[in-house]
Amino acid sequence: MENSFQNTALAQDDDDAIKIDGCDGANRQKATEGFTGNLKYLLVGIIFGIVFVKAEIVSWFRIQEMFRLDSFHMYGVIGSAVAVGLLSIWLIKKFNIKTLSGEQVSIADKVFDKGQIYGGVLFGIGWAITGACPGPLFAQIGAGYLAVAVTLLSAIAGTWVYGLVRARLPH
């Protein structure tokens, strides 16, 4: 009971909202966005999906090549994404870059937990079996790979189950 009270107290303090049950992914955006504001996310998502399909990132065969170590294609894509992400985070921190709405971008320090190893292994197994990771699922469906809808529903179900049991898991 005391832990639940502490989490509630932390949730009420905006500066500590990130500490709720160890989760570092809390959205701390102050301003809400309307329908037209959210259209930019839809547009970027559509463009990303087109790029994923054209670059063959959503191709089951490319993903299987990666897991069989037959091709560098996916490793190059993932490696360049990591490099762009590192550079972006560095630039945001160095120049104190704000969001388009002028809000401060705060990036919390990450804390290692052995559960990340278990989760990564499960994620990799699922990725190897299905040929899909959560990012390109919608692009795969949009490209006509309708069987991927089963993977999408499974990902949603897994997320829902994790939400149910999260408080009982070691974090």
C-alpha positions in Angstrom: 0.0 0.0 0.0 2.8 2.4 0.9 4.5 1.8 -2.5 1.2 2.7 -4.3 1.0 5.9 -2.3 4.6 6.8 -3.2 3.9 6.2 -6.9 0.8 8.4 -6.7 2.8 11.1 -4.9 5.5 10.9 -7.6 2.9 11.1 -10.4 1.6 14.4 -9.0 5.1 16.0 -9.2 5.9 16.7 -12.9 9.6 16.7 -12.3 9.4 13.2 -10.8 6.8 11.7 -13.1 9.6 9.7 -14.8 10.2 7.7 -11.6 6.9 5.9 -11.5 7.7 2.3 -10.9 11.1 2.7 -12.5 9.7 3.6 -16.0 11.8 6.1 -17.8 9.5 6.5 -20.8 7.0 8.9 -19.3 5.7 11.6 -21.8 6.3 14.9 -20.1 4.8 17.1 -22.8 2.9 20.0 -21.2 0.8 21.2 -24.2 -1.8 19.0 -25.8 -2.0 18.7 -29.5 -5.2 18.8 -31.5 -6.3 16.9 -34.5 -4.4 19.1 -36.9 -1.3 19.0 -34.7 -1.3 15.2 -34.9 -1.5 15.2 -38.7 2.3 15.9 -38.8 2.8 12.5 -37.1 0.6 10.8 -39.6 2.5 12.4 -42.5 5.9 11.4 -41.0 4.6 7.9 -40.4 3.4 7.5 -44.0 6.8 8.8 -45.3 8.6 6.4 -43.0 6.5 3.5 -44.1 7.2 4.3 -47.8 11.0 4.5 -47.1 10.9 1.2 -45.1 9.2 -0.5 -48.0 11.4 1.0 -50.7 14.6 0.2 -48.7 13.3 -3.4 -48.2 13.6 -3.0 -44.4 10.2 -4.6 -44.0 11.1 -7.6 -46.3 10.8 -10.9 -44.5 13.6 -12.2 -46.7 15.9 -9.3 -45.8 15.3 -9.9 -42.1 16.0 -13.6 -42.5 19.2 -12.8 -44.3 20.2 -10.7 -41.4 19.5 -13.5 -38.8 21.4 -16.0 -41.0 24.3 -13.6 -41.3 24.0 -13.8 -45.1 23.8 -10.0 -45.8 25.0 -6.7 -44.4 21.9 -4.8 -45.6 19.9 -4.8 -42.3 23.0 -4.3 -40.2 23.9 -1.3 -42.2 20.4 0.1 -41.8 20.4 -0.6 -38.0 23.9 0.8 -37.6 23.1 4.0 -39.5 20.0 4.4 -37.3 22.0 4.0 -34.2 24.6 6.6 -35.4 21.8 9.1 -36.4 20.2 8.6 -33.0 23.5 9.1 -31.1 24.2 12.2 -33.1 20.7 13.6 -32.6 20.8 13.0 -28.8 24.2 14.7 -28.6 23.0 17.7 -30.6 19.8 18.0 -28.5 21.8 18.0 -25.3 24.7 20.2 -26.5 22.6 22.9 -28.0 19.6 22.6 -25.7 17.2 22.1 -28.6 13.5 22.6 -27.9 10.5 21.0 -29.5 8.5 22.7 -32.3 6.1 24.0 -29.6 9.1 25.4 -27.6 9.1 22.9 -24.8 12.3 21.7 -23.2 13.5 18.2 -24.3 14.6 16.2 -21.3 16.3 12.8 -21.8 16.6 10.8 -18.6 19.7 8.7 -17.9 19.1 5.0 -18.5 19.6 2.5 -15.8 20.7 -1.1 -16.8 18.5 -3.9 -15.6 19.0 -7.6 -16.2 15.4 -7.7 -17.4 16.5 -5.9 -20.5 18.6 -8.9 -21.5 15.6 -11.2 -21.1 13.4 -8.8 -23.0 15.9 -8.4 -25.8 16.2 -12.2 -26.2 12.4 -12.5 -26.4 12.2 -9.6 -28.8 15.0 -11.1 -31.0 13.3 -14.6 -31.0 10.0 -13.0 -32.0 11.7 -10.9 -34.7 13.4 -13.9 -36.1 10.3 -16.1 -36.1 7.9 -13.5 -37.5 10.3 -11.5 -39.7 8.9 -8.3 -38.1 9.7 -5.9 -35.3 7.1 -3.5 -34.0 8.3 -0.5 -36.0 7.6 -1.7 -39.5 4.5 -3.8 -38.8 2.2 -1.1 -40.2 4.4 -0.6 -43.2 4.3 -4.4 -43.9 0.5 -4.4 -43.6 0.3 -1.3 -45.8 2.6 -3.1 -48.4 0.1 -5.9 -48.6 1.6 -8.5 -46.2 -1.8 -9.0 -44.5 -0.6 -12.1 -42.6 1.5 -9.6 -40.5 -1.8 -8.6 -38.9 -1.5 -11.7 -36.7 1.9 -10.4 -35.6 0.4 -7.0 -34.9 -2.4 -8.4 -32.8 0.1 -10.6 -31.0 2.3 -7.6 -30.2 -0.7 -5.7 -28.9 -1.8 -8.7 -26.8 1.8 -9.0 -25.4 1.9 -5.4 -24.5 -1.5 -5.7 -22.8 -0.3 -8.7 -20.8 2.9 -7.0 -19.8 0.8 -4.0 -18.5 -1.2 -6.5 -16.4 1.8 -8.2 -14.8 4.3 -5.3 -14.8 3.8 -4.5 -11.1 4.7 -8.1 -10.2 7.8 -8.3 -12.4 11.3 -7.6 -11.0 12.4 -4.2 -12.2 
